[in-house]
Amino acid sequence: MAPFDPVSAAIGGALIGLAATLLMLLTGRIAGISGILGDLVDLAGGDRTWRLAFVVGLIAAPLVFAATGNTLRVPAMPGWAIAVTAGLLVGFGTRLGSGCTSGHGICGVARLSPRSIAATLTFMIVAMLVVAITRHAM
Amino acid sequence: MRIFAAFLCGLIFGLGLVISGMTDTMRVLGFLDVLAIPKGMWDPTLVIVMVAALAVSLPGFLLARRRPRPLLADAAAWPTRTDIDPPLLAGAALFGAGWGLVGLCPGPAIANLATLSPAVILFVAAMIAGMAAHDVWRRGAAKRVLFAPDG
């Protein structure tokens, strides 16, 4: 496990907050990644160009990070069956629950939205329960 | 300009995820592993990231609220709902289950596509399939309600 680095965590977090603020100030949109991606791939959706641009920026970020002398690490991933199951749950769940860690966790909590606070507490607690089971009970 | 602004925001957002360590699944799982707290093995990174992000977005959104309109668009699309309904909580629970299994939520999953990891690509493909499945199911349900004789 990489050692805890509070300075990097704070700088990175502030950048995430800055990006969410700028997207709202400039384009009037909520930086909710599941909403942006979901509406981008939705065949019945419209106004795709800015969503595509945001997603391209998101994918470009690690490349910019690597190009500026940093090491880009490939994340540890489980086997394909668990990866697919988890992906399906995240995709379906974020659409049904109207958001994820960014839309609810960062933007919604910053707006003090009761819906987003309830959603954030729910996905945090469930994820902690799942990790408690997979890491300590199996 | 609006398109470039969206690209720039995606880039800054992604850099924030990479720099803070949120694209590292082990870090995220290390935070979610609350049973590690008494053993002194818990990773508090996500708390710092959340607090730092909110320290910027909370005043930032207050500022945005006070402006009549965004700089590059006609109107701001502020969410309006305040009700806590079953789909919200059920969806959040399903998402939490998937998040806990791998340690990837949508933002870091997309950013990690840059690593060309086959497992990440598979995860994102399944995530998009899950989103599409939800939209098809929801539209089907809406149609059934629309055409049901007794409403």
Interface residues (C-beta under 8 A of the other chain):
Chain A: M1 A2 F4 D5 P6 S8 A9 A10 I11 G12 G13 A14 L15 I16 G17 L18 A19 A20 T21 L22 L23 M24 L25 L26 T27 G28 R29 I30 A31 I33 S34 L37 G38 V41 D42 A44 T49 W50 R51 A53 F54 V55 V56 G57 L58 I59 A60 A61 P62 L63 V64 F65 L72 R73 V74 P75 A76 M77 P78 W80 I82 A83 V84 T85 A86 G87 L88 L89 V90 G91 F92 G93 T94 R95 L96 G97 S98 C100 T101 S102 H104 G105 I106 C107 G108 V109 A110 R111 S113 P114 R115 A118 A119 T120 T122 F123 M124 I125 V126 A127 M128 L129 V130 V131 A132 T134 R135 H136
Chain B: R2 I3 F4 A5 A6 F7 L8 C9 G10 L11 I12 F13 G14 L15 G16 L17 V18 I19 S20 G21 M22 T23 D24 T25 M26 R27 L29 G30 L32 D33 V34 L35 D43 P44 T45 I48 V49 M50 V51 A52 A53 L54 A55 V56 S57 L58 G60 F61 L63 A64 R67 R69 P70 L71 L72 A73 A75 A76 A77 W78 P79 R81 T82 D83 I84 P87 L88 L89 A90 G91 A92 A93 L94 F95 G96 A97 G98 W99 G100 L101 V102 G103 L104 C105 P106 G107 P108 A109 I110 A111 N112 L113 A114 T115 S117 A119 V120 L122 F123 V124 A125 A126 M127 I128 A129 G130 M131 A132 A133 H134 D135 R138 R139
